[in-house]
Amino acid sequence: FLYLPFNAPHGSSSLDPEIRGTIQAPPEYLALYPEGTTLQEKRRRGYKAAVTCMDNAIGNVLKLVEDYGLTDNTIVIFFSDNGGGTGSDNSPLSGGKANMREGGLRVPCIIKWPGKIDNGRVIDNFISSLEIFPTILEITGVDKPDSLVVDGFSILPLLTGEKDLAR
């Protein structure tokens, strides 16, 4: 089991007004995008660079999983904790991080599980991160202690195409 939370892309916590709210990324990734002159352009550049860096790091982890011959026995779940903030573009959704509009709440969830979930399958059902833990319990066959109360439910039947959710 590997839980790998990325801090990027998040705005810097610097008190320097010139860079406050900009997104930090390694120079080699910043070099991939035009510099810009306005604060918004700098934020957008940093955001793109941080996402590219994160994407590369995730690719490195997936390559290691492949190199160790574990791809067919590995479920990969990628999702965000909130909609995009500084420098992001949530179009066509309105709003973003730190608000209750769709752009702040609706996030991608990408699940890769070779042989169990069809490649390219798109599920439009409403689910939340609360469903991750019960789903992993079901997949691994681990029984939840009766004393443990969870708010979510397993979405395994939804992922495997056995049934749709009635919400």
Contacts in CASP RR format, 6 or more apart in sequence:
PFRMAT RR
TARGET T0000
AUTHOR 0000-0000-0000
METHOD contacts of the structure
MODEL  1
FLYLPFNAPHGSSSLDPEIRGTIQAPPEYLALYPEGTTLQEKRRRGYKAA
VTCMDNAIGNVLKLVEDYGLTDNTIVIFFSDNGGGTGSDNSPLSGGKANM
REGGLRVPCIIKWPGKIDNGRVIDNFISSLEIFPTILEITGVDKPDSLVV
DGFSILPLLTGEKDLAR
2 61 0 8 1.000
4 61 0 8 1.000
6 54 0 8 1.000
6 57 0 8 1.000
8 23 0 8 1.000
8 24 0 8 1.000
8 25 0 8 1.000
8 50 0 8 1.000
8 51 0 8 1.000
8 53 0 8 1.000
8 54 0 8 1.000
9 23 0 8 1.000
9 25 0 8 1.000
9 46 0 8 1.000
9 47 0 8 1.000
9 50 0 8 1.000
9 51 0 8 1.000
9 54 0 8 1.000
9 87 0 8 1.000
9 88 0 8 1.000
10 23 0 8 1.000
10 50 0 8 1.000
10 86 0 8 1.000
11 21 0 8 1.000
11 22 0 8 1.000
11 23 0 8 1.000
11 24 0 8 1.000
11 43 0 8 1.000
11 86 0 8 1.000
12 19 0 8 1.000
12 20 0 8 1.000
12 21 0 8 1.000
12 22 0 8 1.000
12 23 0 8 1.000
12 24 0 8 1.000
14 20 0 8 1.000
14 21 0 8 1.000
14 22 0 8 1.000
19 42 0 8 1.000
21 43 0 8 1.000
21 86 0 8 1.000
22 39 0 8 1.000
22 42 0 8 1.000
22 43 0 8 1.000
22 46 0 8 1.000
22 86 0 8 1.000
23 43 0 8 1.000
23 46 0 8 1.000
23 47 0 8 1.000
23 49 0 8 1.000
23 50 0 8 1.000
23 86 0 8 1.000
23 87 0 8 1.000
24 46 0 8 1.000
24 50 0 8 1.000
25 46 0 8 1.000
25 49 0 8 1.000
25 50 0 8 1.000
25 52 0 8 1.000
25 53 0 8 1.000
26 49 0 8 1.000
26 53 0 8 1.000
29 49 0 8 1.000
29 50 0 8 1.000
29 52 0 8 1.000
29 53 0 8 1.000
29 56 0 8 1.000
30 45 0 8 1.000
30 46 0 8 1.000
30 49 0 8 1.000
32 48 0 8 1.000
32 49 0 8 1.000
32 52 0 8 1.000
33 45 0 8 1.000
33 46 0 8 1.000
33 48 0 8 1.000
33 49 0 8 1.000
34 41 0 8 1.000
34 45 0 8 1.000
35 41 0 8 1.000
35 42 0 8 1.000
35 45 0 8 1.000
36 42 0 8 1.000
36 45 0 8 1.000
40 87 0 8 1.000
43 86 0 8 1.000
43 87 0 8 1.000
44 87 0 8 1.000
46 87 0 8 1.000
47 86 0 8 1.000
47 87 0 8 1.000
47 88 0 8 1.000
58 78 0 8 1.000
62 76 0 8 1.000
65 71 0 8 1.000
65 74 0 8 1.000
65 76 0 8 1.000
71 114 0 8 1.000
72 114 0 8 1.000
72 115 0 8 1.000
74 113 0 8 1.000
74 114 0 8 1.000
75 111 0 8 1.000
75 112 0 8 1.000
75 113 0 8 1.000
75 116 0 8 1.000
75 136 0 8 1.000
75 139 0 8 1.000
76 110 0 8 1.000
76 111 0 8 1.000
76 112 0 8 1.000
76 113 0 8 1.000
77 109 0 8 1.000
77 110 0 8 1.000
77 111 0 8 1.000
77 132 0 8 1.000
78 108 0 8 1.000
78 109 0 8 1.000
78 110 0 8 1.000
78 111 0 8 1.000
79 107 0 8 1.000
79 108 0 8 1.000
79 109 0 8 1.000
79 110 0 8 1.000
79 129 0 8 1.000
79 132 0 8 1.000
80 107 0 8 1.000
80 108 0 8 1.000
81 107 0 8 1.000
81 129 0 8 1.000
82 96 0 8 1.000
82 97 0 8 1.000
82 98 0 8 1.000
82 104 0 8 1.000
82 105 0 8 1.000
82 107 0 8 1.000
83 90 0 8 1.000
83 96 0 8 1.000
83 97 0 8 1.000
83 103 0 8 1.000
83 104 0 8 1.000
83 105 0 8 1.000
83 106 0 8 1.000
83 107 0 8 1.000
84 90 0 8 1.000
84 96 0 8 1.000
84 97 0 8 1.000
84 103 0 8 1.000
84 104 0 8 1.000
85 96 0 8 1.000
85 97 0 8 1.000
85 98 0 8 1.000
86 97 0 8 1.000
88 96 0 8 1.000
88 97 0 8 1.000
90 96 0 8 1.000
90 103 0 8 1.000
90 104 0 8 1.000
93 101 0 8 1.000
93 102 0 8 1.000
93 103 0 8 1.000
93 104 0 8 1.000
93 106 0 8 1.000
94 101 0 8 1.000
94 102 0 8 1.000
94 103 0 8 1.000
95 101 0 8 1.000
95 102 0 8 1.000
95 103 0 8 1.000
95 104 0 8 1.000
96 103 0 8 1.000
96 104 0 8 1.000
97 104 0 8 1.000
98 104 0 8 1.000
109 127 0 8 1.000
111 117 0 8 1.000
111 159 0 8 1.000
113 159 0 8 1.000
116 159 0 8 1.000
116 160 0 8 1.000
117 159 0 8 1.000
117 160 0 8 1.000
123 158 0 8 1.000
123 159 0 8 1.000
125 155 0 8 1.000
125 158 0 8 1.000
125 164 0 8 1.000
125 165 0 8 1.000
125 167 0 8 1.000
126 165 0 8 1.000
126 167 0 8 1.000
127 155 0 8 1.000
127 158 0 8 1.000
127 165 0 8 1.000
128 152 0 8 1.000
130 150 0 8 1.000
130 151 0 8 1.000
130 152 0 8 1.000
131 152 0 8 1.000
131 153 0 8 1.000
131 154 0 8 1.000
131 155 0 8 1.000
133 150 0 8 1.000
133 152 0 8 1.000
134 144 0 8 1.000
134 150 0 8 1.000
134 152 0 8 1.000
134 153 0 8 1.000
134 154 0 8 1.000
135 154 0 8 1.000
135 155 0 8 1.000
135 156 0 8 1.000
135 159 0 8 1.000
136 142 0 8 1.000
137 143 0 8 1.000
137 144 0 8 1.000
137 154 0 8 1.000
138 154 0 8 1.000
138 156 0 8 1.000
139 156 0 8 1.000
144 150 0 8 1.000
155 165 0 8 1.000
156 162 0 8 1.000
157 163 0 8 1.000
158 164 0 8 1.000
158 165 0 8 1.000
END
